[in-house]
């Protein structure tokens, strides 16, 4: 089983927020102690971070689940719950994150780049937070928010210094095994290599002065065939690993068993690279003839190597090292990479018609506004009204042409929308005098109209 995986799934589950506490101060010699319920702790986040020390997505193949811990509940004496522990997910540099629908969410192209894959739920506020001059003994608190949960697709594009390009069985694996410590599978049939192999090549090390050596990463890209840019074979899976290579090394088969002449091989390979991504043809590249020890073809203006005898290998490696150093120098002059922290855009509030005479308000801000433990408490409902009005939910419902008597759902809260000449929204007491619990059981009414119109 291969130890290199370049595509995987991730299930990111953030921690839930802890619930706020309803508590009142009860101590000797303290008459009518006020509310002292503490807040719940925020749930932990799930962060994806790119790291050079990670080589593939192998760790996600059999274990895609990553979960942060929940926040703790608040307690009395204004003791706040502890925050949940974040979950850090390490991926290789060059990992791209997609949604299940195939939308690209983020490209972690540099070391240290991080992205918030799932945000932890906010902790609920304790009843001490709702104390005011008009509300001296609030008997309600917020419920903790549920943490986000997302299925994501991960795709790795290697960031090698040198990418070896060539037809199947051209000798790429033999070359990388010759110049590095990589030990890929080598055989005399096509498509021996099914996944990229990486090797570190050291050039110029002298006795007693190992720091003088130049190191670069070489990638053995599985063999390309005609039509790879259109996805023939595993063309797209292979070609994406070439996109970020600094230097291209094109190998041409010079043996009598080559499927095409060297010039035809070169034309097809360059054509496939250009069709896949036009700027690949502008990358620094070296074209060499492979299998020089059994060469049946000759091609002018290109060097010949033999990974078996070692012919031309040192010269090729030196050329590649020079190009890599020049490209690295140009990159440093152009820009120095800064760690980028990617956060999703804030959720918007939307109103959608879910059924006949029924509407649903979605968006984390609106759902957060109604996350109370007891939706039958009059003071809690008054706080919900204030929050929804501040978010403009009443205006959004009016613009959506919600009709009198239609049911509106916001998270766990359901109510009947009504409108008259003075105000529109949730009626807190003028319609159908009944107990709060009875009205909520049958989609009770709250007044989202102007404050001075409430009774």
Buried (B, 14 or more C-beta within 10 A) or exposed (E): EEEBBBBBBBBBBBBBBBBBBBBBBEEEEEEEEEBBBBBBBBBBBBBBBBBEEBBBBBBBBEEBEBBBBBBBBBBBEBBBBBBBBBBBBEBBBBBBBBEEEEEEBBBBBBBBBBBBBBBBBBBBBBBBBBBEEEBEEBBBBBBBBBBBEBEBBBBBBBBBBBBBBBBBBBBBBBBBBBBBEBEBEBEEEEEBBEBBBBBEBBBEEEEEEEEEEBBBBBBBBBBBBBEBBEEEBBBEBBBBBBBBBBBBBBBBBBBEEBBBBBEEBBEBBBBBBBBBBEEBEEBBBBBBBBBBBEBEBEBEEBBBBBBEEEBBBEEBBEBBBBBBBEBBEEEEEEEEEEEBEBEBEEBEBEBEEEEEEBBBBBBBBBBBBBBBBBBBBEBBBBBBBEBBBEBBBBEBBBEBEBEEEBBBBBBEBBBBBBBEEEBBBBBBBEBEEBEBEEBBEEBBBBBBBEEEEBE
